[in-house]
Amino acid sequence: MNSVTTEGTGTLARGRLFIVLAAVLWSLSGVVVKSEALASLDPLAIAFYRSLFAGLALLPFVPFRHWVFSPVLIGMTLVFGGTVGTYILALRCTTAANVIFLQCSSTVWTALFTAILLRERPDTRSLIGIACAVPGVAVIIAFGHGGSSVEWMGVALGLLSGVGYALVTVAMRHLRYLKPVWLIVVNNLGGALTLAIWLLVLQGQIPSPTTTQSLVLVAFGVVQLAIPYILFAHGLRTVSAPEAGLITLVEPILNPIWVLLVHHEQPRAATIVGGLFLILGVAVRYFPWRFGLAGRTSEVSEPIEILEPPGAG
């Protein structure tokens, strides 16, 4: 019995470690986008190559029998491409802290869109999470920037990225009968196609990276996005979805810290305050609270079948 318990504990600890490692790798997006190596490359091109390499790296992990298509996939990939594009554009305009925290506003939009599009009533935990997150969004919009037109654009794009992130989440929930890894592959490859069309319309071409930039972009797509998704998927085999959601809060916390350490980008005090409210909102969204009478567990303690899609940020 003891050996079985020890083995189970070890498996759970390993699953948690996988998810922590995934979150740490996801948190490197701000550092990479703001790196000197990619400074001369168009941000939409960065988004295109990142999604392309991530999708190609994950495609071999999806057996052909799971290649299922649906009309909803088309809309989802269009939104995903826009989400990634606005996220990376925002990183070029304002601080990484502003962008990653505003993307956490997807907690608010997901509950709203789920109610409107899927006719699912938000549970108590979601409503409390929204109540925590909304003040955080307001603080960042009002005081988390210097007031320049460029920073205003960055804040707007970061918020728009959060809206897109929520729409992708709702689409993935609607398509939860499909394999999650297939949805991630479709999002990235379809998003890359969307971004390619966007670049061709706006610029008439897809910018070609230098050799150094190509190596960075391959690492960006594979190491920062594809590998952590595999780690995350393995972790979910033993870790509950709500606990995984809490663990991945490591990502928005570490993202601005890495940028501060590597690029010396100092977030404003208001951004930190607003970010704390937003992170609290996400934490409440996943924390297994109990509501109501003693012994009665709210529906919010049920496992979450589809977490917010990893990798948009």
Secondary structure, 3 states (H helix, E strand, C coil): CHHHHHHHHHHHHHHHHHHHHHHHHHCCHHHHHCCHHHCCCCHHHHHHHHHHHHHHHHHHHCCHHHCCCCHHHHHHHHHHHHHHHHHHHHHHHCCHHHHHHHHCCHHHHHHHHHHHHCCCCCCHHHHHHHHHHHHHHHHHHHHCCCCCHHHHHHHHHHHHHHHHHHHHHHHHHHCCCCCHHHHHHHHHHHHHHHHHHHHHHHHCCCCCCCHHHHHHHHHHHHHHHHHHHHHHHHHCCCCCHHHHHHHCCHHHHHHHHHHHHHHCCCCCHHHHHHHHHHHHHHHHHHCCCCCCCCCCCCHHHCCCCCCCCCCCC
